[in-house]
Amino acid sequence: MAGAYIKTNYHTHTTFCDGRDSAEENVRAAIRKGFAHLGFSAHSLYPFSLAGNLNHTEHGTYIEEIRRLRSAYAGQIAVHAGFEADYIPGICAPRFDAYAEFAPDFLIGSVHFLYDGQTLFAVDHTPQILLDAVRTVYRGDARQLVGAYFAAERAMLAAGDFTVIGHADLIRKFNGSLRLFDERDEWYRREVREVVREIARAGVIAEINTGAISRGHMSDPYPSDYMLALLREKNVPVMINADAHTADALDGAFDLARARAKQAGYTEAAYLADGAVRFCGL
């Protein structure tokens, strides 16, 4: 039986990548907000670099800073060093062996980019970029875009070695404004069911991610209620993460995330401590 709720967040971006505040500013804010654990997850395409991501030459510096903060604030908060490691076929993958020299505490595996061998684009950068990709890469067929996104996630789950899958239905981010597809359609739900099966098979944690709420793009978390219910059916553990790009957003919409988890049938949330997955009440 899990104990009381413990306030944690393992999805935090800083000035090392595309965040607004420094790592130390985030630690201080987390202490003020009553966090027990704070994990840093700089965007990474290691061994490559891309704007908005951690430069490939700065991974060591980043890890050193997070470990300095762990020591400096020991006794006040537990600080964890990780990466949000992207999956791009043939380019980079979220695997602990790929990051072995940095010995991260955890890895979040995420798909932000799609690549067809010619065109690389981010599915979550701007609505216009996504709309242009549908028109040019997928010839106006948003169903192909969605299929490519979830296929990339399934491939990442098969090839990866990571702790948490990040925002598992990120492809929804701009759909509220663009209306590219209907999440109620059976073909879309079939894609969701297939990726949930792979998440369960991989044995990773699925995050309930509130980042798009904090940044004003959505009114509900990732994953959708439909996907979250499927994850519960498969006994996939969940953790609540902010995907924070500012220190103020470290606990953005956490009450809503907890309510959605309970609605799906969850009674506990996962967190990481001392190199192990642990559970607390919701």
C-alpha positions in Angstrom: 0.0 0.0 0.0 1.5 3.3 -1.1 1.9 6.0 1.6 1.1 9.7 1.4 1.5 11.8 -1.7 5.0 13.0 -2.3 5.6 16.1 -4.5 8.0 15.2 -7.2 9.0 16.3 -10.8 11.5 14.7 -13.1 10.9 16.7 -16.2 12.6 20.1 -15.8 14.3 22.3 -18.5 16.7 25.1 -17.7 19.0 27.6 -19.5 21.1 24.6 -20.5 18.5 24.0 -23.2 15.3 25.9 -23.9 14.3 26.7 -20.3 14.1 30.3 -19.0 15.6 29.8 -15.5 18.9 28.3 -14.3 19.1 24.9 -12.6 19.7 26.5 -9.2 16.8 28.9 -9.6 14.6 25.8 -10.2 16.0 24.0 -7.2 15.2 27.0 -5.0 11.7 27.3 -6.4 11.1 23.6 -5.9 12.1 23.9 -2.2 9.7 26.8 -1.8 6.9 24.8 -3.4 7.5 21.8 -1.1 9.0 19.3 -3.5 10.8 16.3 -2.1 12.5 15.3 -5.4 13.5 17.4 -8.5 14.9 15.8 -11.6 16.5 17.7 -14.4 16.0 16.5 -18.0 17.8 18.6 -20.5 16.8 18.1 -24.1 19.4 16.0 -25.8 20.1 14.5 -29.2 23.5 13.2 -28.1 26.0 12.9 -29.8 24.5 15.6 -32.0 23.4 19.2 -31.3 20.4 21.2 -32.4 19.0 24.6 -31.4 16.9 24.4 -28.3 18.7 21.3 -27.1 21.8 20.7 -24.9 24.9 21.3 -27.0 26.8 18.0 -27.4 29.9 19.6 -25.9 28.0 20.7 -22.7 26.6 17.4 -21.5 29.5 16.9 -19.0 29.2 20.5 -17.7 25.4 20.1 -17.3 25.8 16.9 -15.3 28.5 18.5 -13.1 26.2 21.4 -12.3 23.3 19.2 -11.3 25.5 17.1 -9.1 26.8 20.2 -7.5 23.3 21.3 -6.7 22.5 17.8 -5.3 25.3 18.2 -2.8 24.6 21.9 -2.1 21.0 21.3 -1.3 21.2 17.9 0.3 18.9 17.7 3.3 16.5 20.2 1.7 15.6 18.3 -1.5 16.7 15.3 -3.5 18.1 16.4 -6.9 18.4 14.0 -9.8 20.4 14.3 -13.0 18.8 13.1 -16.2 18.2 13.8 -19.9 15.1 14.0 -22.1 16.7 11.9 -24.8 15.2 12.1 -28.3 14.6 9.3 -30.7 15.4 10.0 -34.4 16.0 6.8 -36.4 19.6 6.5 -37.4 20.6 9.6 -35.5 20.0 9.3 -31.8 18.1 7.1 -29.3 17.3 7.1 -25.6 19.6 4.4 -24.3 21.7 4.3 -21.1 24.7 2.9 -23.0 24.6 6.0 -25.3 24.9 8.2 -22.2 27.1 5.9 -20.1 30.0 8.5 -19.8 27.6 10.8 -18.0 26.0 8.2 -15.7 22.5 9.8 -15.6 20.1 8.9 -12.9 17.3 8.5 -15.4 16.3 9.0 -19.0 13.1 10.3 -20.4 12.6 8.9 -23.9 10.7 11.3 -26.2 9.7 11.7 -29.8 9.7 15.4 -30.8 10.9 15.1 -34.4 9.9 13.1 -37.4 12.4 12.3 -40.1 11.6 10.6 -43.4 15.2 10.5 -44.6 14.9 13.9 -46.3 12.9 16.2 -44.0 13.4 16.7 -40.3 10.7 18.6 -38.4 9.4 19.1 -34.9 5.8 18.1 -34.2 5.5 20.4 -31.2 7.5 23.6 -32.1 4.8 25.7 -33.8 1.4 25.0 -35.4 2.6 26.4 -38.7 5.6 24.0 -38.8 3.2 21.1 -38.2 0.7 22.3 -40.8 3.4 22.8 -43.4 4.7 19.3 -42.7 1.3 17.8 -43.2 1.0 19.6 -46.6 4.5 18.9 -47.9 5.6 15.7 -46.3 2.3 13.9 -46.0 0.5 15.5 -49.0 -2.3 16.9 -46.8 -3.0 13.6 -45.1 -2.9 14.1 -41.3 -3.7 10.5 -40.7 -0.2 9.6 -42.2 1.3 12.2 -39.8 -0.3 10.6 -36.8 0.7 7.1 -38.0 4.3 8.2 -38.5 4.4 9.7 -35.0 3.1 6.6 -33.2 5.2 4.3 -35.3 8.3 6.3 -34.2 7.2 5.9 -30.6 6.8 2.1 -31.1 10.3 2.0 -32.7 11.8 4.0 -29.8 10.2 1.6 -27.2 11.6 -1.4 -29.1 15.1 0.0 -29.5 15.4 2.2 -26.4 16.6 1.6 -22.8 15.1 4.4 -20.7 13.1 5.1 -17.6 10.1 7.2 -18.6 8.2 7.8 -21.9 7.7 11.5 -22.3 4.3 13.0 -23.3 3.2 9.8 -25.1 0.6 11.6 -27.3 2.5 14.8 -28.0 1.0 14.8 -31.5 -2.2 16.2 -29.9 -0.5 19.4 -28.9 -1.8 21.7 -31.6 -4.8 19.6 -32.7 -7.1 21.8 -30.6 -6.4 24.8 -32.9 -5.6 23.0 -36.2 -8.2 20.3 -36.0 -6.1 18.0 -38.2 -7.7 14.8 -36.9 -10.5 13.6 -34.6 -9.2 11.7 -31.5 -12.6 9.9 -31.3 -12.1 8.2 -34.7 -11.4 4.4 -34.5 -8.2 4.6 -36.6 -6.7 7.1 -34.1 -7.8 5.1 -31.1 -6.2 2.0 -32.7 -2.9 3.9 -33.0 -3.2 4.7 -29.3 -4.0 1.2 -28.3 -1.0 -0.1 -30.3 1.5 2.2 -28.6 0.0 1.5 -25.2 0.7 -2.2 -25.7 4.3 -1.3 -26.5 4.7 0.9 -23.5 3.5 -1.9 -21.3 5.8 -4.4 -23.0 8.8 -2.1 -22.6 8.2 -1.8 -18.8 8.7 2.0 -18.7 6.9 4.6 -16.6 4.4 6.8 -18.5 4.3 10.4 -17.4 1.2 12.6 -16.9 2.7 15.7 -18.4 1.2 19.2 -17.6 3.6 21.2 -19.7 1.2 22.2 -22.5 -1.2 23.5 -19.9 1.4 25.8 -18.3 2.4 27.1 -21.7 -1.2 27.8 -22.8 -1.4 25.2 -25.6 -3.9 22.8 -24.1 -6.4 22.6 -21.3 -5.7 18.9 -20.3 -2.5 16.9 -19.7 -0.8 14.3 -21.8 -1.9 11.6 -22.2 -5.6 11.9 -23.0 -8.1 10.4 -20.7 -8.7 7.6 -23.2 -5.0 6.8 -23.3 -4.6 7.1 -19.6 -7.4 4.5 -19.0 -5.7 2.1 -21.4 -2.4 2.5 -19.5 -4.2 1.7 -16.3 -5.7 -1.4 -17.8 -2.2 -2.5 -18.7 -0.9 -1.7 -15.2 1.6 0.8 -16.6 2.9 3.0 -13.7 2.5 6.7 -14.0 4.3 9.7 -12.6 3.3 13.4 -12.6 5.7 15.7 -14.4 5.6 19.4 -15.2 7.7 19.5 -18.3 8.7 22.8 -16.8 10.5 25.5 -18.8 10.2 28.0 -16.0 10.7 27.6 -12.3 7.1 29.0 -11.7 5.7 26.1 -13.7 7.3 23.3 -11.7 3.9 22.2 -10.2 1.7 23.7 -12.9 -1.7 21.9 -13.0 -0.6 19.1 -10.7 -4.0 19.0 -9.0 -5.6 18.4 -12.3 -3.1 15.7 -13.2 -3.7 13.9 -9.9 -7.4 14.1 -10.4 -7.1 12.6 -13.9 -5.0 9.8 -12.6 -7.5 8.9 -10.0 -10.3 9.1 -12.5 -8.5 6.5 -14.6 -8.3 4.2 -11.6 -4.8 4.9 -10.3 -4.2 5.1 -6.6 -0.5 5.7 -6.6 2.2 7.5 -8.6 5.8 6.5 -9.3 8.8 8.4 -8.3 12.6 7.8 -8.4 14.8 7.6 -5.4 18.1 5.9 -4.6 18.3 4.4 -8.0 14.9 2.7 -7.7 11.3 3.2 -8.7 9.1 3.8 -5.7 5.4 4.7 -5.2 3.5 7.2 -3.2 -0.3 7.8 -2.9 -2.2 10.2 -5.1 
